[in-house]
Amino acid sequence: MTGPTVVTGVPSSPGRAYGPARVVRSVDDFGRMRPGDVLVCRTTDPAWTPLFRLAAAVVTETGGLLCHAAIVAREYRIPAVVGAADAMSRLDDGAPVTVDGALGTVTAAADAGR
């Protein structure tokens, strides 16, 4: 069950995933990621690639179809929404969300689907 749309962005890797939003601000926060978390960050670069193995989905504040997060998410076959302005401040860390990588939406979720 999903609630209101919290952020929208560029649909970048298809699929739909549920999980707790995990706001990651820097490499210092990498240890907070757990399998099934939704990675929420400003942007990614190659140093962030190991997090994609853990993430159920990825949401970034910047980027487009050809950004690092979008390309790697497609390689890992996980949903991604990029260019979602203010995602880090609008999504509460640990709150369950639904990411739709085909529509480019992130909605509040009543249950993380676990």
C-alpha positions in Angstrom: 0.0 0.0 0.0 1.4 3.4 -1.0 0.7 6.9 0.1 1.3 10.3 -1.4 4.1 11.0 -3.8 6.9 12.6 -1.9 9.4 13.4 -4.7 9.5 13.0 -8.5 12.4 12.8 -10.9 13.7 11.3 -14.0 12.7 7.7 -14.5 16.1 6.0 -15.0 15.9 2.3 -14.4 12.5 0.4 -14.5 11.0 -1.5 -11.8 9.3 -1.0 -8.5 10.9 -1.5 -5.0 9.9 -1.0 -1.4 12.2 -0.4 1.5 13.4 2.1 4.1 14.9 5.3 2.8 18.5 5.5 3.7 19.9 9.0 3.4 23.6 8.8 2.6 25.5 12.1 2.6 29.0 10.9 2.1 31.3 7.9 2.1 31.3 8.1 5.9 27.6 7.0 5.9 28.3 3.8 3.8 28.2 1.6 6.8 24.6 2.6 7.5 23.3 0.9 4.4 21.6 -2.5 4.8 20.4 -5.0 2.2 17.0 -3.8 1.0 17.5 -0.1 1.8 16.6 2.6 -0.7 19.7 4.6 -1.3 18.9 8.3 -1.2 21.8 10.7 -2.0 22.8 13.8 -3.9 24.8 11.9 -6.6 26.9 8.8 -7.0 30.3 8.2 -8.5 32.4 5.0 -9.0 33.3 4.9 -5.2 29.6 4.4 -4.4 29.1 1.4 -6.7 29.4 -1.2 -3.8 26.2 0.3 -2.3 24.2 -0.8 -5.4 24.7 -4.5 -4.3 22.7 -3.7 -1.1 20.2 -1.2 -2.4 16.6 -2.1 -3.4 16.5 1.1 -5.4 18.3 4.4 -5.8 17.1 8.0 -5.6 19.4 10.9 -6.4 18.9 14.7 -6.3 20.9 15.2 -9.5 21.5 13.5 -12.8 19.7 12.3 -15.9 19.5 9.1 -17.9 23.2 8.9 -18.5 24.4 9.7 -15.0 26.4 7.2 -13.0 23.5 6.2 -10.7 21.2 5.6 -13.6 23.7 3.5 -15.6 24.8 1.4 -12.6 21.2 0.9 -11.4 20.3 -0.5 -14.8 23.3 -2.8 -14.7 22.2 -4.1 -11.3 18.6 -4.2 -12.4 17.3 -2.1 -9.6 14.8 0.8 -9.9 16.3 4.3 -10.0 14.9 7.8 -10.0 17.4 10.6 -10.5 17.2 14.3 -10.6 14.7 14.2 -7.7 15.1 17.7 -6.3 15.3 17.9 -2.5 15.0 14.1 -2.1 17.5 14.1 0.8 15.4 16.6 2.8 12.0 15.4 1.8 12.5 11.7 2.5 13.0 10.8 6.2 15.8 8.5 6.9 14.4 5.0 7.7 10.9 5.8 6.5 9.4 3.2 4.2 9.0 4.3 0.6 8.0 2.9 -2.8 10.3 3.7 -5.7 8.8 3.4 -9.2 11.7 3.6 -11.7 9.4 3.6 -14.7 7.3 6.5 -13.5 10.0 8.5 -11.7 8.1 8.6 -8.4 8.9 8.0 -4.8 5.9 7.6 -2.6 5.4 7.1 1.1 4.7 3.4 1.9 2.6 2.1 4.7 4.8 -1.0 4.8 8.3 -1.5 3.5 7.2 -4.8 1.8 9.4 -7.0 3.9 
